[in-house]
Amino acid sequence: MEAWLLFSLAAAFLQNLRNSLQKSINSVLSTSGAAYTRFVFGLPLAALYWFLLHSFDTQPLDWGIEFVGYAALGGVAQVLAMWFLLRSFALKSFVVGTAYSKTETFQTAIFTILILGEAVTGITFVAILISFIGVCFLSLAKMTVNPREFLFSWANKGALMGLANGVFLGISAVSYRGAALSLGGESALLAASATLLAALIIQTAVLTAYLYYCEKGELTKVWQNKGKGALVGLASMLGSVGWFTAMTLQNAAYVRAVGQVELIFTFLTSTLIFREKITSYEILGTVLIVGGIMVLLLV
């Protein structure tokens, strides 16, 4: 099994774990505050990770304007993606917005071509389409929205918020790959760790300013819940190591397509641990996601 695939699968599993841990602090922090824990507590761990790698691999990296530009674009785009998704939660049609946010893989493929000029084959798009349909079935399984309503609701505000979330997630993934590749060098781990560190510095600064000026007292609450926040930060940082390393090694569209197995991990968690009832939508969605990934890997 190729290294990028292993990193992608590990990242998807850790992201599911992070989401589970984050639920424990959602009741005491605002949505923005809970999301902030991922960055502020992950930052020192990412710095330590980069320092350890750099201690063993001292090859020079090209810390130029191209790297800074890509890292800044990726970091800000990821924060904007989170903002649009949170905005969709405030709408009655938030379930539709969540489903439309899953178009991220398609948009990542498009931005891969537009920003980095990397080729994405027709078969790859077919594989992404198969997985995307599976994601839609898994997403709709727990919702009150039927497939027809989903397909014909693309112009409502919730759907547009979801699409915007997908746009910025796609931009962030491609930008992170661009940043890592711009560093040069032979170590994907070192390049990925440097990109992750730069992104977290930018994101922590942006969200610190936002919470300070827009959500008075939230920073204090984050610190008061630093124990749980540290666990979220650890899981988030480890997951990000997987994503960033995988996207350094492979086309970001491939990585994000494989990363959709996170929904299968979520499905298995709810079924095996919480004993929730399995629906036909979930079974079909799981089969399609796995099928799409298999097509992608056989290309």
MOSULGI-V156042 format. One record per residue. N is the residue number from 1. RES is the residue in one small letter. NEAR is the number of other C-alpha atoms within 10 Angstrom. Layout:
# MOSULGI-V156042
N:RES:NEAR / N:RES:NEAR
This chain:
# MOSULGI-V156042
1:m:5 / 2:e:7 / 3:a:11 / 4:w:22 / 5:l:20 / 6:l:13 / 7:f:23 / 8:s:29 / 9:l:21 / 10:a:21 / 11:a:27 / 12:a:26 / 13:f:21 / 14:l:22 / 15:q:25 / 16:n:22 / 17:l:19 / 18:r:21 / 19:n:15 / 20:s:14 / 21:l:18 / 22:q:22 / 23:k:12 / 24:s:14 / 25:i:21 / 26:n:14 / 27:s:10 / 28:v:15 / 29:l:18 / 30:s:15 / 31:t:14 / 32:s:17 / 33:g:22 / 34:a:23 / 35:a:21 / 36:y:26 / 37:t:28 / 38:r:24 / 39:f:26 / 40:v:21 / 41:f:24 / 42:g:27 / 43:l:24 / 44:p:17 / 45:l:17 / 46:a:26 / 47:a:17 / 48:l:13 / 49:y:21 / 50:w:20 / 51:f:15 / 52:l:12 / 53:l:16 / 54:h:17 / 55:s:10 / 56:f:9 / 57:d:13 / 58:t:9 / 59:q:12 / 60:p:11 / 61:l:17 / 62:d:14 / 63:w:13 / 64:g:11 / 65:i:11 / 66:e:15 / 67:f:23 / 68:v:17 / 69:g:14 / 70:y:22 / 71:a:28 / 72:a:23 / 73:l:21 / 74:g:30 / 75:g:28 / 76:v:19 / 77:a:22 / 78:q:22 / 79:v:21 / 80:l:18 / 81:a:24 / 82:m:20 / 83:w:16 / 84:f:21 / 85:l:21 / 86:l:19 / 87:r:17 / 88:s:24 / 89:f:17 / 90:a:10 / 91:l:14 / 92:k:11 / 93:s:17 / 94:f:20 / 95:v:22 / 96:v:30 / 97:g:31 / 98:t:24 / 99:a:22 / 100:y:25 / 101:s:26 / 102:k:21 / 103:t:24 / 104:e:25 / 105:t:29 / 106:f:20 / 107:q:20 / 108:t:27 / 109:a:27 / 110:i:22 / 111:f:23 / 112:t:24 / 113:i:15 / 114:l:12 / 115:i:12 / 116:l:14 / 117:g:10 / 118:e:15 / 119:a:13 / 120:v:15 / 121:t:11 / 122:g:9 / 123:i:13 / 124:t:22 / 125:f:20 / 126:v:14 / 127:a:25 / 128:i:28 / 129:l:19 / 130:i:21 / 131:s:29 / 132:f:23 / 133:i:19 / 134:g:27 / 135:v:27 / 136:c:22 / 137:f:24 / 138:l:26 / 139:s:21 / 140:l:21 / 141:a:19 / 142:k:12 / 143:m:12 / 144:t:10 / 145:v:15 / 146:n:12 / 147:p:13 / 148:r:8 / 149:e:11 / 150:f:17 / 151:l:11 / 152:f:10 / 153:s:17 / 154:w:17 / 155:a:11 / 156:n:12 / 157:k:18 / 158:g:28 / 159:a:24 / 160:l:19 / 161:m:29 / 162:g:29 / 163:l:26 / 164:a:23 / 165:n:31 / 166:g:28 / 167:v:24 / 168:f:27 / 169:l:28 / 170:g:28 / 171:i:27 / 172:s:28 / 173:a:29 / 174:v:29 / 175:s:28 / 176:y:29 / 177:r:28 / 178:g:24 / 179:a:30 / 180:a:29 / 181:l:21 / 182:s:19 / 183:l:23 / 184:g:15 / 185:g:14 / 186:e:13 / 187:s:16 / 188:a:19 / 189:l:22 / 190:l:26 / 191:a:26 / 192:a:28 / 193:s:25 / 194:a:26 / 195:t:32 / 196:l:29 / 197:l:23 / 198:a:22 / 199:a:26 / 200:l:24 / 201:i:20 / 202:i:19 / 203:q:24 / 204:t:21 / 205:a:13 / 206:v:15 / 207:l:19 / 208:t:18 / 209:a:12 / 210:y:13 / 211:l:16 / 212:y:13 / 213:y:10 / 214:c:10 / 215:e:13 / 216:k:11 / 217:g:11 / 218:e:20 / 219:l:16 / 220:t:12 / 221:k:15 / 222:v:22 / 223:w:14 / 224:q:12 / 225:n:15 / 226:k:16 / 227:g:12 / 228:k:16 / 229:g:26 / 230:a:18 / 231:l:18 / 232:v:29 / 233:g:28 / 234:l:22 / 235:a:23 / 236:s:27 / 237:m:28 / 238:l:19 / 239:g:23 / 240:s:24 / 241:v:24 / 242:g:27 / 243:w:28 / 244:f:29 / 245:t:28 / 246:a:28 / 247:m:29 / 248:t:26 / 249:l:21 / 250:q:15 / 251:n:21 / 252:a:28 / 253:a:28 / 254:y:25 / 255:v:25 / 256:r:24 / 257:a:26 / 258:v:25 / 259:g:23 / 260:q:23 / 261:v:23 / 262:e:21 / 263:l:21 / 264:i:24 / 265:f:18 / 266:t:18 / 267:f:18 / 268:l:16 / 269:t:16 / 270:s:14 / 271:t:13 / 272:l:10 / 273:i:9 / 274:f:9 / 275:r:10 / 276:e:12 / 277:k:9 / 278:i:13 / 279:t:12 / 280:s:11 / 281:y:18 / 282:e:23 / 283:i:16 / 284:l:15 / 285:g:26 / 286:t:24 / 287:v:15 / 288:l:23 / 289:i:29 / 290:v:19 / 291:g:17 / 292:g:25 / 293:i:21 / 294:m:14 / 295:v:17 / 296:l:20 / 297:l:13 / 298:l:10 / 299:v:9
